[in-house]
Amino acid sequence: MFAARLIRDNVPPLKPGDTCGRALMWMDELRVNALPVISGREYLGLINKLDVTNPALANTTIKDSGVHLNRVFVYENEHVYELTKVASLHKLDLVPVVSNEEEYAGLVTVNDLVAYFAESKSVYMPGGIIILEMGFKDYSMSQIAQIIESDGAHLLSASVSSTPDPQKIELTIKVDKVDLSRILASFYRYNYNVVASYHQSEHNDDLKNRFDSLMHYLNM
């Protein structure tokens, strides 16, 4: 998934001639901590909410305010993982997206990222979740998939995260079976360290409700 496919146009960019007061008002209304500033199609940077909270700047235009514009963005052909990294590193509610010529193309909000990952990780699909811990050198997705498929299930999604031990990783997998007993037995038989497992169908409605509540909160 490329950044361009997640672009939304429901958050308007600011212009250099807009006042800092307008910038602050829009950020308050949209509940974001920064907004992009453009001139024509040229992307100038992000203006931060903290930089325009001074009442003395309320009637001063952005171009005359001396406020620093942060040149944070991703290119439209970059992967959604890069979007997530930029949003996390800079603690942003939204990430501007530009063309290869660095012309403003739009932006992607954290809401969009949450929705994307919920869909890509099969959050709404019934099934089971298994968390494994293993040495990085022992990590073989083909073997893990083979174990799952040999028990009549299918691998829906998988994600790797680091652990305090740099030599180990934690792998979270989701399968399309609720009864995990046979799959877990197979993992034990192959000496995998099963950290936890969840029968998601028991909590699927609750999980969906929690996700919907999160999206409602982000959109408030």
ZATI-461851 format. One record per residue (C-alpha): residue in one letter; x, y, z. Coordinates in Angstrom, 2 decimals. Last residue first. Layout:
{"A" {X Y Z}}
...
//
This chain:
{"M" {-14.06 13.90 17.90}}
{"N" {-12.74 11.79 15.00}}
{"L" {-10.01 10.10 17.04}}
{"Y" {-12.52 9.24 19.76}}
{"H" {-14.96 7.73 17.25}}
{"M" {-12.12 5.69 15.72}}
{"L" {-11.17 4.40 19.16}}
{"S" {-14.78 3.56 19.99}}
{"D" {-15.10 1.67 16.69}}
{"F" {-11.94 -0.30 17.57}}
{"R" {-13.29 -1.08 21.03}}
{"N" {-16.63 -2.17 19.62}}
{"K" {-14.91 -4.39 17.06}}
{"L" {-12.80 -5.99 19.78}}
{"D" {-15.88 -6.52 21.97}}
{"D" {-17.72 -8.14 19.06}}
{"N" {-14.72 -10.38 18.37}}
{"H" {-14.15 -11.38 21.99}}
{"E" {-15.14 -15.03 21.97}}
{"S" {-14.37 -15.18 18.25}}
{"Q" {-10.80 -14.15 19.03}}
{"H" {-9.61 -17.30 20.71}}
{"Y" {-6.37 -15.87 22.07}}
{"S" {-2.89 -17.31 22.47}}
{"A" {0.13 -16.32 24.52}}
{"V" {3.91 -16.64 24.77}}
{"V" {4.25 -19.86 22.75}}
{"N" {7.94 -20.78 22.71}}
{"Y" {8.33 -23.07 19.72}}
{"N" {9.73 -26.54 20.44}}
{"Y" {8.42 -28.22 17.26}}
{"R" {5.98 -30.28 19.33}}
{"Y" {4.92 -27.14 21.18}}
{"F" {4.10 -25.49 17.85}}
{"S" {2.15 -28.58 16.79}}
{"A" {0.19 -28.64 20.04}}
{"L" {-0.62 -24.97 19.56}}
{"I" {-1.99 -25.69 16.08}}
{"R" {-4.08 -28.58 17.38}}
{"S" {-5.52 -26.59 20.28}}
{"L" {-6.18 -23.39 18.33}}
{"D" {-9.94 -23.69 18.06}}
{"V" {-10.94 -20.33 16.59}}
{"K" {-9.48 -20.98 13.16}}
{"D" {-8.70 -18.37 10.50}}
{"V" {-5.19 -17.68 11.75}}
{"K" {-3.57 -14.60 13.21}}
{"I" {0.12 -14.37 13.95}}
{"T" {2.12 -12.27 16.39}}
{"L" {5.87 -12.89 16.23}}
{"E" {8.15 -11.71 19.01}}
{"I" {11.83 -11.43 18.21}}
{"K" {15.05 -12.54 19.87}}
{"Q" {18.75 -11.71 19.59}}
{"P" {18.22 -8.11 20.64}}
{"D" {16.78 -9.32 23.98}}
{"P" {14.43 -6.59 25.19}}
{"T" {12.08 -7.76 22.42}}
{"S" {11.48 -6.55 18.86}}
{"S" {8.25 -6.91 16.94}}
{"V" {7.23 -9.06 13.98}}
{"S" {3.79 -9.07 12.42}}
{"A" {1.69 -11.77 10.84}}
{"S" {-1.65 -11.92 9.05}}
{"L" {-4.31 -14.36 7.83}}
{"L" {-2.38 -17.65 8.05}}
{"H" {-4.70 -20.46 7.01}}
{"A" {-5.90 -23.49 8.97}}
{"G" {-6.14 -27.21 8.24}}
{"D" {-3.58 -28.40 10.78}}
{"S" {-0.90 -28.80 8.10}}
{"E" {-1.65 -25.20 7.12}}
{"I" {-0.52 -23.83 10.48}}
{"I" {2.66 -25.91 10.60}}
{"Q" {3.48 -25.00 6.98}}
{"A" {2.95 -21.31 7.70}}
{"I" {5.40 -21.51 10.59}}
{"Q" {7.93 -23.35 8.42}}
{"S" {7.64 -20.79 5.61}}
{"M" {7.82 -17.94 8.11}}
{"S" {11.20 -19.12 9.35}}
{"Y" {12.66 -17.36 12.38}}
{"D" {15.31 -19.46 14.07}}
{"K" {18.10 -16.93 13.48}}
{"F" {15.92 -14.26 15.07}}
{"G" {15.63 -16.34 18.21}}
{"M" {12.05 -17.05 19.09}}
{"E" {8.96 -15.73 20.83}}
{"L" {5.54 -16.72 19.56}}
{"I" {2.19 -14.96 19.94}}
{"I" {-0.89 -16.75 18.66}}
{"I" {-4.18 -15.15 17.62}}
{"G" {-7.28 -17.08 16.68}}
{"G" {-10.08 -16.54 14.19}}
{"P" {-12.94 -14.28 13.30}}
{"M" {-12.20 -11.48 10.81}}
{"Y" {-12.58 -7.91 12.08}}
{"V" {-8.92 -7.30 12.91}}
{"S" {-7.66 -8.87 9.66}}
{"K" {-4.21 -7.28 10.02}}
{"S" {-4.61 -5.34 6.76}}
{"E" {-8.04 -3.98 7.75}}
{"A" {-7.10 -2.83 11.24}}
{"F" {-3.82 -1.57 9.82}}
{"Y" {-5.60 0.60 7.27}}
{"A" {-8.16 1.93 9.77}}
{"V" {-5.42 2.93 12.21}}
{"L" {-3.44 4.60 9.42}}
{"D" {-6.48 6.55 8.20}}
{"N" {-7.24 7.74 11.73}}
{"V" {-3.57 8.83 12.04}}
{"T" {-4.28 11.17 9.15}}
{"V" {-2.85 11.05 5.63}}
{"L" {-2.23 14.22 3.68}}
{"G" {-2.62 15.80 0.28}}
{"A" {-0.63 15.99 -2.96}}
{"Y" {1.63 18.97 -2.24}}
{"E" {4.32 19.35 -4.88}}
{"E" {7.65 17.82 -3.92}}
{"E" {8.57 17.04 -7.56}}
{"N" {8.32 13.34 -6.66}}
{"S" {4.82 14.15 -5.41}}
{"V" {4.08 15.13 -1.83}}
{"V" {2.22 13.62 1.14}}
{"P" {1.70 15.51 4.39}}
{"V" {1.47 13.42 7.60}}
{"L" {-1.31 13.79 10.17}}
{"D" {-1.77 13.57 13.93}}
{"L" {1.98 13.94 14.38}}
{"K" {4.34 12.72 17.10}}
{"H" {7.43 13.43 14.96}}
{"L" {8.90 9.93 15.21}}
{"S" {5.47 8.25 15.29}}
{"A" {3.97 10.06 12.31}}
{"V" {7.18 9.57 10.32}}
{"K" {7.34 5.85 11.13}}
{"T" {3.68 5.31 10.28}}
{"L" {4.02 7.05 6.95}}
{"E" {7.13 5.00 6.19}}
{"Y" {5.14 1.85 6.93}}
{"V" {2.45 3.08 4.50}}
{"H" {4.93 2.60 1.70}}
{"E" {6.42 5.47 -0.29}}
{"N" {5.07 6.35 -3.74}}
{"E" {3.32 9.53 -2.55}}
{"Y" {6.53 10.88 -1.04}}
{"V" {6.55 11.46 2.69}}
{"F" {6.55 14.76 4.55}}
{"V" {8.20 16.81 7.30}}
{"R" {9.64 20.18 6.34}}
{"N" {8.83 21.87 9.66}}
{"L" {7.75 25.46 9.19}}
{"H" {9.33 27.82 11.71}}
{"V" {7.25 30.80 12.78}}
{"G" {8.71 34.13 11.67}}
{"S" {5.23 35.61 11.84}}
{"D" {5.27 37.44 8.52}}
{"K" {4.64 34.40 6.29}}
{"I" {2.11 32.96 8.77}}
{"T" {0.14 36.17 8.78}}
{"T" {-0.12 38.14 12.01}}
{"N" {-3.58 38.72 13.47}}
{"A" {-3.34 36.08 16.21}}
{"L" {0.43 36.47 16.71}}
{"A" {0.18 38.42 19.98}}
{"P" {-2.16 35.72 21.32}}
{"N" {0.80 33.24 21.36}}
{"T" {-0.69 29.82 20.55}}
{"V" {0.85 29.82 17.07}}
{"D" {4.10 27.93 17.68}}
{"L" {2.51 25.29 19.91}}
{"K" {0.13 24.34 17.10}}
{"N" {2.95 23.46 14.74}}
{"I" {3.12 24.69 11.15}}
{"L" {4.06 21.96 8.71}}
{"G" {6.09 22.69 5.60}}
{"L" {6.27 24.74 2.42}}
{"Y" {4.60 22.38 -0.05}}
{"E" {4.41 24.01 -3.44}}
{"R" {1.08 23.48 -5.20}}
{"G" {0.05 27.14 -4.98}}
{"S" {1.83 28.14 -1.79}}
{"I" {1.28 25.45 0.81}}
{"V" {1.21 25.21 4.60}}
{"P" {0.47 21.84 6.20}}
{"L" {-1.29 21.68 9.58}}
{"A" {-0.12 20.70 13.06}}
{"N" {-1.39 19.39 16.40}}
{"V" {-4.76 18.14 15.20}}
{"R" {-8.22 18.39 16.75}}
{"L" {-9.88 19.60 13.53}}
{"E" {-11.60 22.52 15.25}}
{"D" {-8.59 23.33 17.43}}
{"M" {-6.21 23.06 14.49}}
{"W" {-8.48 25.28 12.39}}
{"M" {-8.64 27.94 15.12}}
{"L" {-4.86 27.88 15.60}}
{"A" {-4.22 28.36 11.89}}
{"R" {-6.83 31.12 11.73}}
{"G" {-5.11 32.93 14.60}}
{"C" {-1.72 32.46 12.92}}
{"T" {-3.15 34.41 10.01}}
{"D" {-3.47 33.05 6.50}}
{"G" {-1.29 34.72 3.87}}
{"P" {1.22 31.85 3.82}}
{"K" {-1.57 29.41 2.96}}
{"L" {-3.07 26.69 5.12}}
{"P" {-4.00 23.17 4.03}}
{"P" {-7.59 21.89 4.26}}
{"V" {-8.31 18.58 6.03}}
{"N" {-11.04 16.59 4.23}}
{"D" {-8.81 15.87 1.22}}
{"R" {-7.62 12.40 2.22}}
{"I" {-4.62 10.50 0.88}}
{"L" {-4.54 6.79 1.69}}
{"R" {-3.82 5.56 -1.84}}
{"A" {-0.99 8.06 -2.32}}
{"A" {0.89 6.64 0.69}}
{"F" {1.46 3.34 -1.10}}
{"M" {0.00 0.00 0.00}}
//
